[in-house]
Each structure stands twice: as structure tokens, then as C-alpha cells.
Amino acid sequence: MVVLRDDRRVVVVVADGAGGLPGGGEAADIAVAAVREAAGRGHADLTDPRSCTALLRTVDELVEADRKAGETTLAFVTVSTTGIVGASCGDSGVVVVAADFVDELTRNQRRKLRIGSGRAVPVPFSRPHLDGVLVAATYGLLN
């Protein structure tokens, strides 16, 4: 997991290499590094759902092309004054928890179509504001 901050936003990235498949750790490392680089360079507008899904499609291709990498889950979320926006693939997720509700932002993701498979289907999500505690985690915590 990586948390990136600047004066405009906070970006949280979580990835978990697919267990039982070789190269999962390498896939997770490549995926997190690619999102970190995109966020740092301003390569993608990480406050736009379409840009978020486009970034994950690019990351899927990048990981698939690496001969040592396997597959990984990947979820990232950007929190800014304009709201919460992100995208996910696999079974890592993002949830907002408050005293009176739980909003599973990544509830519609495609769990088996992971990053590195070459057929990942990134699912975007958004929320107008953060009115609870943000939790970004792997399957082990969320399920």
C-alpha cells in the first residue's frame, strides 16, 4: 500500500499479487509503481473516473508485458476537495465507513479479471465527499 499526498489531493494505492500464481509480488510492485508514477507526473487526471480506468488498462498491459510478473489486484482512490474518485481490478477494495453506513465503493468490480491478465476490466467509482473513514485494503481484510 502506498499513500501519496500533495497540496491538492491524497492518493491511496493497494495491490495484492494473486496467490497461487507465480510472479504475483512482482506484478503488485509494478502496478503500484505505475500508479505512483502517473500520480507524481500528473500523467493522468486521477480525479476523473475515465482517466482512472484508462490508467488501469495501461497498467494491465505493462504488467502483462513483463515476463517475470504474474497477476495482481489493484485499487486506488483519489481524495480531493472535488470528491472521491478511483478504479479497481480484482478483489482489493475501497470502503467508506461511518457510524450509520458502509459504502463499498468497489462493490461492482470484476474480481477474477486482474491486472496482468491482459483482460483486466477496471471499474471506476466516485463519491461526492468523504464523510466517514476511508479504508483501502486487500481481500484478506475486506472479506
GUMARFI-277399 format. One line per field, with one value per residue: residue number from 1; x, y, z of N, C-alpha, C, O in turn; residue in three letters. Coordinates in nm, 4 decimals. Atoms other than C-alpha are relative to their C-alpha. Layout:
<sites>
num	c(NUM ...)
n.east	c(X ...)
n.north	c(Y ...)
n.up	c(Z ...)
ca.east	c(X ...)
ca.north	c(Y ...)
ca.up	c(Z ...)
c.east	c(X ...)
c.north	c(Y ...)
c.up	c(Z ...)
o.east	c(X ...)
o.north	c(Y ...)
o.up	c(Z ...)
residu	c(ALA ...)
</sites>
This chain:
<sites>
num	c(1 2 3 4 5 6 7 8 9 10 11 12 13 14 15 16 17 18 19 20 21 22 23 24 25 26 27 28 29 30 31 32 33 34 35 36 37 38 39 40 41 42 43 44 45 46 47 48 49 50 51 52 53 54 55 56 57 58 59 60 61 62 63 64 65 66 67 68 69 70 71 72 73 74 75 76 77 78 79 80 81 82 83 84 85 86 87 88 89 90 91 92 93 94 95 96 97 98 99 100 101 102 103 104 105 106 107 108 109 110 111 112 113 114 115 116 117 118 119 120 121 122 123 124 125 126 127 128 129 130 131 132 133 134 135 136 137 138 139 140 141 142 143)
n.east	c(0.0852 -0.0726 0.0799 -0.0684 0.0665 -0.0504 0.0856 0.1326 0.0664 -0.0646 0.0235 -0.0289 -0.0121 -0.0190 -0.0098 -0.0292 -0.0291 0.0915 -0.0553 0.0042 -0.0542 -0.1349 -0.0206 0.0999 -0.0665 -0.0559 0.1127 0.0479 -0.1006 0.0048 0.1272 -0.0054 -0.0967 0.0585 0.0977 -0.0792 -0.0614 0.1066 0.0449 -0.1084 -0.0257 0.1202 0.0261 0.1427 0.0881 0.0503 0.1287 0.0979 0.0168 -0.0478 -0.1466 -0.0371 0.0116 -0.1006 -0.1282 -0.0085 -0.0171 -0.1413 -0.0760 0.0225 -0.0881 -0.1382 -0.0288 0.0070 -0.1193 -0.1174 -0.0109 -0.0078 0.1198 0.1225 0.1198 0.0211 0.1144 -0.0439 0.1033 -0.0534 0.1016 -0.0476 0.0876 -0.0310 0.1130 0.1085 0.0638 -0.0765 0.0054 -0.1005 0.0316 -0.0543 0.0043 -0.0289 0.0798 -0.0339 0.1123 0.0066 0.1256 0.0167 0.0725 0.0453 0.0809 0.1305 -0.0020 -0.1224 0.0111 -0.1038 -0.0169 -0.0472 0.0927 0.0310 -0.1198 -0.0091 -0.1007 -0.0911 -0.0717 -0.1022 -0.1088 -0.1020 0.0640 0.0217 0.1445 0.0548 0.1134 0.0025 0.1311 -0.0160 0.0952 -0.0122 0.0844 -0.0152 -0.0872 -0.0373 0.0738 -0.0249 -0.1384 -0.0350 -0.0750 -0.0468 -0.0588 0.0052 0.1077 -0.0134 0.0674 0.1354 0.0909)
n.north	c(-0.1171 -0.1257 -0.1217 -0.1138 -0.1260 -0.1292 -0.1066 0.0081 0.1294 0.1172 0.1184 0.1237 0.1113 0.1300 0.1105 0.1278 0.1002 0.1142 0.1186 0.1221 -0.0244 -0.0561 -0.1382 -0.0906 -0.1109 -0.0871 -0.0686 -0.1031 -0.1065 -0.0747 -0.0731 -0.1117 -0.0964 -0.0678 -0.0980 -0.1037 -0.0837 -0.0774 -0.1024 -0.0945 -0.0781 -0.0634 0.0696 0.0268 -0.0742 0.1021 -0.0415 0.0300 0.1457 0.0550 0.0038 0.1059 0.1301 0.0035 0.0272 0.1414 0.0785 -0.0145 0.0783 0.1404 0.0296 -0.0097 0.1189 0.1177 0.0024 0.0350 0.1468 0.0530 -0.0369 0.0778 -0.0825 -0.0667 -0.0880 -0.1384 -0.1020 -0.1270 -0.1014 -0.1367 -0.0826 -0.1416 -0.0870 0.0252 0.1276 0.1243 0.0652 0.1030 0.1158 0.1231 0.1292 0.1061 -0.0029 -0.1045 -0.0913 -0.1279 -0.0110 -0.1119 0.0489 -0.1026 0.0569 0.0450 0.0650 0.0502 -0.0136 0.0780 -0.0682 0.0937 0.1141 0.0462 0.0404 0.1349 0.0590 0.0966 -0.0602 -0.0773 -0.0686 0.0931 0.1074 -0.0462 -0.0129 -0.0688 -0.0894 -0.0960 -0.0552 -0.1273 -0.0342 -0.1383 -0.0426 -0.1459 -0.0473 0.0982 -0.0279 0.1137 0.0471 0.0684 0.1232 0.0661 0.1222 0.1210 0.0964 0.0579 -0.0849 -0.0368 0.1143)
n.up	c(0.0000 0.0087 -0.0153 0.0608 -0.0336 0.0429 -0.0526 0.0601 -0.0112 -0.0578 0.0821 -0.0721 0.0943 -0.0638 0.0953 -0.0637 0.1022 -0.0003 -0.0638 0.0767 0.1334 -0.0105 0.0384 -0.0568 -0.0688 0.1022 0.0642 -0.0926 -0.0060 0.1257 0.0054 -0.0939 0.0528 0.1160 -0.0485 -0.0683 0.1028 0.0647 -0.0951 -0.0203 0.1206 0.0489 0.1262 0.0144 -0.0902 -0.0912 -0.0554 0.1035 0.0072 0.1285 -0.0059 -0.0949 0.0659 0.1066 -0.0643 -0.0368 0.1231 0.0351 -0.0977 0.0359 0.1138 -0.0482 -0.0821 0.0872 0.0848 -0.0795 -0.0009 -0.1360 -0.0766 0.0137 -0.0071 -0.1281 -0.0187 -0.0106 -0.0226 -0.0452 -0.0243 -0.0156 -0.0835 0.0188 -0.0338 0.0954 -0.0305 -0.0036 0.1309 0.0140 0.0830 -0.0566 0.0687 -0.0949 -0.1224 -0.0960 0.0085 -0.0693 -0.0724 -0.0922 -0.1163 -0.0945 -0.1077 0.0459 0.1317 0.0620 0.1446 0.0661 0.1276 0.1018 0.0010 0.1359 0.0729 0.0555 -0.0893 0.0631 0.1133 -0.0697 0.0705 0.0465 0.0765 0.1355 0.0210 -0.1172 0.0245 -0.1104 -0.0319 -0.0697 -0.1063 -0.0473 -0.1119 -0.0024 -0.1087 -0.1012 -0.1226 -0.0869 0.0007 0.1238 -0.0192 0.1226 -0.0530 0.0819 -0.0243 -0.1332 -0.0988 0.0400 0.0029)
ca.east	c(0.0000 0.1180 -0.0216 0.0762 -0.0002 0.0347 -0.1370 -0.4392 -0.5106 -0.4317 -0.3933 -0.4108 -0.2976 -0.3334 -0.2284 -0.2043 -0.0331 -0.2584 -0.1882 -0.1095 0.0267 0.3968 0.5072 0.2269 0.4596 0.6380 0.3033 0.1898 0.5175 0.4981 0.1325 0.1864 0.4932 0.2996 0.0161 0.2699 0.4494 0.1245 0.0164 0.3574 0.3921 0.0378 0.0221 -0.3420 -0.6235 -0.6832 -0.9958 -1.1743 -1.3250 -1.2449 -0.8795 -0.8674 -0.9944 -0.7669 -0.4692 -0.5542 -0.5882 -0.2390 -0.1075 -0.2643 -0.0726 0.2501 0.2311 0.1269 0.4305 0.6732 0.7989 0.8525 0.5223 0.2069 -0.1249 -0.2337 -0.5351 -0.5206 -0.7388 -0.6619 -0.8575 -0.8005 -0.9459 -0.9638 -1.1875 -1.3884 -1.4699 -1.3514 -1.2655 -1.0859 -1.0841 -1.0172 -0.9495 -0.9504 -1.0582 -0.8716 -1.1171 -1.2102 -1.4817 -1.6119 -1.7266 -1.9329 -2.1436 -2.4623 -2.3454 -2.0833 -2.0322 -1.8357 -1.7091 -1.5571 -1.8647 -1.9059 -1.5521 -1.4685 -1.2822 -1.1274 -1.0074 -0.6882 -0.4093 -0.1511 -0.4041 -0.4260 -0.8022 -0.8488 -1.1763 -1.1173 -1.4292 -1.4474 -1.6145 -1.6834 -1.8430 -1.9130 -1.7232 -1.5564 -1.7998 -1.6521 -1.3341 -1.1683 -1.0471 -0.8388 -0.7438 -0.6894 -0.9360 -0.7998 -0.9356 -1.2456 -1.3860)
ca.north	c(0.0000 0.3483 0.6847 0.9863 1.3437 1.6828 2.0160 1.9162 1.5524 1.2262 0.9120 0.5689 0.2610 -0.1007 -0.4112 -0.7787 -1.0310 -1.3186 -1.6132 -1.9444 -1.7835 -1.7134 -1.3507 -1.2025 -0.9934 -0.8577 -0.7741 -0.5846 -0.3913 -0.2909 -0.1876 0.0282 0.1901 0.2715 0.4411 0.6255 0.7497 0.8592 1.0462 1.2092 1.3267 1.4438 1.1914 1.1163 1.3200 1.0957 1.2926 1.1741 0.8212 0.7727 0.8602 0.6223 0.3287 0.4203 0.4199 0.0711 -0.0598 0.0760 -0.0829 -0.4164 -0.4042 -0.3032 -0.5899 -0.8433 -0.7488 -0.8161 -1.1754 -1.2141 -1.0643 -1.2607 -1.1050 -0.8690 -0.6974 -0.3192 -0.0468 0.3187 0.6166 0.9910 1.2125 1.5843 1.8823 1.7736 1.4310 1.0724 0.9027 0.5812 0.2485 -0.1135 -0.4591 -0.7832 -0.8153 -0.5384 -0.2654 0.0748 0.1370 0.4438 0.3594 0.5887 0.5377 0.4902 0.3409 0.1448 0.2382 -0.0295 0.1825 -0.1142 -0.3380 -0.3635 -0.4682 -0.7792 -0.9942 -1.2514 -1.0148 -0.8963 -0.6643 -0.8557 -1.0910 -0.8776 -0.8774 -0.6677 -0.4770 -0.1704 -0.0459 0.3224 0.4597 0.8011 0.9730 1.3452 1.3752 1.1827 1.1718 0.8798 0.6782 0.5655 0.2054 0.0687 -0.2933 -0.6362 -0.9235 -1.0586 -0.7640 -0.6822 -1.0352)
ca.up	c(0.0000 -0.0845 0.0242 -0.1862 -0.0819 -0.2360 -0.1783 -0.3913 -0.3097 -0.1382 -0.3498 -0.1834 -0.3797 -0.2688 -0.4625 -0.3755 -0.6010 -0.6984 -0.4704 -0.6270 -0.9418 -0.9987 -1.0143 -0.8056 -0.5916 -0.8963 -1.0581 -0.7488 -0.7307 -1.0989 -1.0687 -0.7599 -0.9155 -1.2339 -1.0426 -0.8261 -1.1368 -1.3041 -0.9907 -0.9494 -1.3075 -1.3397 -1.6277 -1.5622 -1.4148 -1.1167 -1.0269 -1.3435 -1.3490 -1.7198 -1.6636 -1.3674 -1.5731 -1.8654 -1.6298 -1.5023 -1.8592 -1.9287 -1.6083 -1.7117 -2.0412 -1.8654 -1.6143 -1.8788 -2.0892 -1.8024 -1.8302 -1.4546 -1.3450 -1.2820 -1.1848 -0.9090 -0.7686 -0.7739 -0.6281 -0.5974 -0.4766 -0.5005 -0.2287 -0.3067 -0.2494 -0.5549 -0.4096 -0.4090 -0.7383 -0.8220 -1.0009 -0.9189 -1.0613 -0.8697 -0.5101 -0.3284 -0.2430 -0.1073 0.1509 0.3336 0.6864 0.9111 1.2223 1.0203 0.6881 0.4976 0.1331 -0.0522 -0.3408 -0.5244 -0.4967 -0.8776 -0.9619 -1.1622 -0.9109 -1.1461 -1.4202 -1.2514 -1.3585 -1.5627 -1.7215 -2.0340 -1.9919 -1.6800 -1.6624 -1.4444 -1.2707 -1.1752 -0.8647 -0.7202 -0.4247 -0.3796 -0.0488 0.2301 0.5198 0.7100 0.7382 0.4158 0.4162 0.1277 0.1768 0.0260 0.0175 0.3458 0.5435 0.3425 0.3288)
c.east	c(0.0894 -0.1000 0.0840 -0.0788 0.0664 -0.0996 -0.1431 -0.0767 0.0813 -0.0370 0.0438 -0.0039 0.0219 -0.0012 0.0379 0.0192 -0.0889 0.0693 -0.0135 0.0514 0.1409 0.0026 -0.0997 0.0613 0.0595 -0.1100 -0.0518 0.0974 -0.0038 -0.1255 0.0016 0.0957 -0.0582 -0.1028 0.0729 0.0612 -0.1047 -0.0484 0.1063 0.0251 -0.1210 -0.0409 -0.1491 -0.0763 -0.0667 -0.1239 -0.1118 -0.0135 0.0504 0.1512 0.0480 -0.0073 0.1017 0.1377 0.0112 0.0085 0.1465 0.0872 -0.0150 0.0937 0.1462 0.0383 -0.0011 0.1270 0.1267 0.0069 0.0030 -0.1286 -0.1156 -0.1192 -0.0138 -0.1360 0.0543 -0.1214 0.0715 -0.1125 0.0690 -0.1031 0.0456 -0.1219 -0.1175 -0.0682 0.0976 -0.0195 0.1078 -0.0440 0.0645 -0.0137 0.0342 -0.0795 0.0562 -0.1073 0.0148 -0.1402 0.0019 -0.0904 -0.0341 -0.0875 -0.1306 -0.0012 0.1384 -0.0236 0.1182 0.0149 0.0365 -0.0911 -0.0249 0.1201 -0.0063 0.1147 0.1013 0.0810 0.1034 0.0974 0.1077 -0.0565 -0.0121 -0.1470 -0.0688 -0.1135 -0.0071 -0.1409 0.0203 -0.1015 0.0208 -0.1013 0.0212 0.0922 0.0281 -0.0692 0.0060 0.1485 0.0237 0.0852 0.0334 0.0770 -0.0102 -0.1166 0.0032 -0.0692 -0.1468 -0.0979 0.0239)
c.north	c(0.1229 0.1139 0.1161 0.1260 0.1158 0.1048 -0.0051 -0.1270 -0.0999 -0.1181 -0.1219 -0.1140 -0.1277 -0.1075 -0.1258 -0.1032 -0.1215 -0.1229 -0.1222 0.0151 0.0580 0.1469 0.0991 0.1205 0.0999 0.0802 0.1131 0.1168 0.0875 0.0866 0.1216 0.1075 0.0785 0.1039 0.1139 0.0960 0.0884 0.1125 0.1079 0.0909 0.0803 -0.0601 -0.0204 0.0886 -0.1016 0.0443 -0.0214 -0.1520 -0.0621 -0.0090 -0.1105 -0.1371 -0.0128 -0.0315 -0.1482 -0.0908 0.0044 -0.0831 -0.1494 -0.0409 -0.0023 -0.1255 -0.1256 -0.0144 -0.0401 -0.1523 -0.0604 0.0215 -0.0945 0.0931 0.0588 0.0680 0.1412 0.0889 0.1274 0.1010 0.1343 0.0762 0.1445 0.0824 -0.0202 -0.1340 -0.1148 -0.0691 -0.1073 -0.1080 -0.1225 -0.1166 -0.1058 0.0185 0.0867 0.1062 0.1266 0.0151 0.1289 -0.0504 0.1174 -0.0682 -0.0605 -0.0628 -0.0540 0.0085 -0.0713 0.0538 -0.0953 -0.1219 -0.0568 -0.0525 -0.1450 -0.0714 -0.0900 0.0576 0.0982 0.0683 -0.1028 -0.1136 0.0369 0.0147 0.0640 0.0938 0.0964 0.0567 0.1300 0.0140 0.1452 0.0243 0.1497 0.0536 -0.1138 0.0382 -0.1192 -0.0314 -0.0770 -0.1209 -0.0562 -0.1227 -0.1139 -0.0861 -0.0535 0.0800 0.0201 -0.1169 -0.0876)
c.up	c(0.0000 0.0176 -0.0517 0.0319 -0.0713 0.0487 -0.0548 0.0313 0.0802 -0.0900 0.0799 -0.1013 0.0786 -0.1084 0.0768 -0.1104 0.0147 0.0567 -0.0889 -0.1426 0.0151 -0.0412 0.0553 0.0696 -0.0977 -0.0688 0.0878 0.0061 -0.1257 -0.0047 0.0920 -0.0509 -0.1174 0.0437 0.0702 -0.1025 -0.0683 0.0904 0.0166 -0.1187 -0.0442 -0.1336 -0.0246 0.0969 0.0912 0.0759 -0.1018 -0.0141 -0.1305 -0.0030 0.0929 -0.0657 -0.1140 0.0573 0.0352 -0.1222 -0.0447 0.0942 -0.0291 -0.1136 0.0429 0.0788 -0.0869 -0.0848 0.0748 0.0156 0.1395 0.0800 -0.0286 -0.0037 0.1403 0.0032 0.0073 0.0206 0.0389 0.0076 0.0175 0.0810 -0.0166 0.0395 -0.0951 0.0215 0.0060 -0.1343 -0.0036 -0.0953 0.0629 -0.0967 0.1028 0.1266 0.1127 -0.0127 0.0811 0.0579 0.0818 0.1118 0.0911 0.1038 -0.0509 -0.1393 -0.0322 -0.1497 -0.0644 -0.1427 -0.1133 -0.0134 -0.1399 -0.0769 -0.0447 0.0693 -0.0707 -0.1154 0.0537 -0.0943 -0.0342 -0.0825 -0.1472 -0.0333 0.1202 -0.0425 0.1181 0.0172 0.0774 0.1129 0.0383 0.1108 0.0144 0.1097 0.0974 0.1302 0.0951 -0.0028 -0.1291 0.0334 -0.1383 0.0450 -0.1012 0.0444 0.1434 0.1078 -0.0357 -0.0004 0.1194)
o.east	c(0.1935 -0.2105 0.1951 -0.2014 0.1881 -0.1890 -0.2293 -0.1994 0.1988 -0.1542 0.1571 -0.0999 0.1075 -0.0858 0.1036 -0.0749 -0.1161 0.1705 -0.1103 0.0627 0.1634 -0.0728 -0.1040 0.0128 0.0484 -0.0933 -0.0788 0.0558 0.0031 -0.1196 -0.0393 0.0657 -0.0326 -0.1071 0.0370 0.0563 -0.0809 -0.0719 0.0735 0.0591 -0.1109 -0.1159 -0.1961 -0.0282 -0.1691 -0.1650 -0.2248 0.0863 0.1055 0.2064 0.1494 0.0837 0.1565 0.2139 0.1158 0.0702 0.2019 0.1818 0.0817 0.1561 0.2228 0.1453 0.0849 0.1714 0.2256 -0.0864 -0.0342 -0.1516 -0.1339 -0.1278 0.0402 -0.1916 0.1729 -0.2182 0.1679 -0.2121 0.1738 -0.2213 0.1615 -0.2234 -0.2295 -0.1665 0.2186 -0.1325 0.2157 -0.1439 0.1578 -0.0970 0.1202 -0.1860 0.0102 -0.1673 0.1123 -0.2400 0.1055 -0.1998 0.0527 -0.1160 -0.1787 -0.1087 0.2389 -0.1194 0.2301 -0.0584 0.0022 -0.0479 -0.0585 0.1090 -0.0818 0.2308 0.2172 0.1742 0.0825 0.1063 0.1458 0.0184 -0.0317 -0.1826 -0.1878 -0.1086 -0.0738 -0.2098 0.0845 -0.2035 0.1270 -0.1981 0.1339 0.1537 -0.0410 -0.0317 -0.0931 0.2315 -0.0548 0.1846 -0.0561 0.1718 -0.0782 -0.1832 -0.1014 -0.1243 -0.2335 -0.2188 -0.0430)
o.north	c(0.1272 0.1101 0.1399 0.1270 0.1189 0.0725 0.0693 -0.1295 -0.0789 -0.1374 -0.1279 -0.1271 -0.1325 -0.1071 -0.1200 -0.1375 -0.1670 -0.1684 -0.1360 -0.0832 0.1425 0.1889 0.2136 0.2327 0.2210 0.1993 0.2229 0.2327 0.2100 0.2029 0.2305 0.2266 0.1982 0.2133 0.2304 0.2178 0.2074 0.2239 0.2262 0.2079 0.1652 0.0008 -0.0104 0.1186 -0.1600 -0.0216 0.0222 -0.2196 -0.1722 -0.1067 -0.1750 -0.2184 -0.1209 -0.1079 -0.2088 -0.1971 -0.0968 -0.1484 -0.2245 -0.1469 -0.0882 -0.1824 -0.2123 -0.1260 -0.0782 -0.2134 -0.1765 -0.0440 -0.1431 0.1812 0.0062 0.1047 0.1603 0.0830 0.1252 0.0925 0.1436 0.0781 0.1779 0.0284 0.0209 -0.1645 -0.0961 -0.0898 -0.0893 -0.0946 -0.1120 -0.1166 -0.0834 0.0801 0.0748 0.1202 0.1466 -0.0054 0.1676 -0.1010 0.1978 -0.1874 -0.1592 -0.0920 -0.0147 -0.0494 -0.0200 0.0138 -0.0700 -0.2263 -0.1747 -0.0822 -0.2257 -0.0476 -0.0933 -0.0074 0.2195 0.0367 -0.1843 -0.1878 -0.0498 0.0506 0.0436 0.1565 0.0680 0.0875 0.1302 -0.0549 0.2027 -0.0497 0.1970 0.1588 -0.2156 0.1356 -0.1553 0.0543 -0.1649 -0.1097 -0.0855 -0.1120 -0.1039 -0.0585 -0.0726 0.0214 0.0127 -0.0951 -0.1897)
o.up	c(0.0657 -0.0364 -0.0043 0.0211 -0.0892 0.1269 -0.0080 0.0207 0.1102 -0.1225 0.1278 -0.1772 0.1669 -0.1978 0.1807 -0.1819 0.1258 0.0033 -0.1638 -0.2157 0.1017 -0.1290 0.0105 0.0542 -0.0785 -0.0952 0.0390 0.0055 -0.1160 -0.0445 0.0515 -0.0430 -0.1300 -0.0126 0.0537 -0.0852 -0.0893 0.0437 0.0253 -0.1012 -0.1328 -0.2099 -0.1379 0.2061 0.0557 0.1714 -0.0799 -0.0394 -0.1290 -0.0536 0.0665 -0.0497 -0.1358 -0.0020 0.0117 -0.1146 -0.0875 0.0501 -0.0166 -0.1075 -0.0008 0.0571 -0.0716 -0.1120 0.0121 0.0678 0.1562 0.1817 -0.1402 -0.0893 0.2375 -0.1003 0.0341 -0.0552 0.1154 -0.0643 0.0813 0.0468 0.0079 0.0835 -0.0650 -0.0460 0.0183 -0.1787 0.0528 -0.1660 0.1425 -0.1873 0.1880 0.1253 0.2262 -0.1193 0.1535 -0.0111 0.1358 0.0870 0.1253 0.0927 0.0048 -0.1916 0.0270 -0.2008 -0.0645 -0.2332 -0.2288 -0.0622 -0.1512 -0.1958 0.0097 0.0360 -0.0293 -0.1630 0.0546 -0.2129 0.0499 -0.1459 -0.2324 -0.1455 0.1440 -0.1483 0.2176 -0.0800 0.1824 0.1157 0.0147 0.1282 -0.0002 0.0924 0.0985 0.1954 0.1586 -0.0330 -0.1648 0.1052 -0.2175 0.1227 -0.2034 0.1441 0.2053 0.2009 0.0514 0.0088 0.1355)
residu	c(MET VAL VAL LEU ARG ASP ASP ARG ARG VAL VAL VAL VAL VAL ALA ASP GLY ALA GLY GLY LEU PRO GLY GLY GLY GLU ALA ALA ASP ILE ALA VAL ALA ALA VAL ARG GLU ALA ALA GLY ARG GLY HIS ALA ASP LEU THR ASP PRO ARG SER CYS THR ALA LEU LEU ARG THR VAL ASP GLU LEU VAL GLU ALA ASP ARG LYS ALA GLY GLU THR THR LEU ALA PHE VAL THR VAL SER THR THR GLY ILE VAL GLY ALA SER CYS GLY ASP SER GLY VAL VAL VAL VAL ALA ALA ASP PHE VAL ASP GLU LEU THR ARG ASN GLN ARG ARG LYS LEU ARG ILE GLY SER GLY ARG ALA VAL PRO VAL PRO PHE SER ARG PRO HIS LEU ASP GLY VAL LEU VAL ALA ALA THR TYR GLY LEU LEU ASN)
</sites>
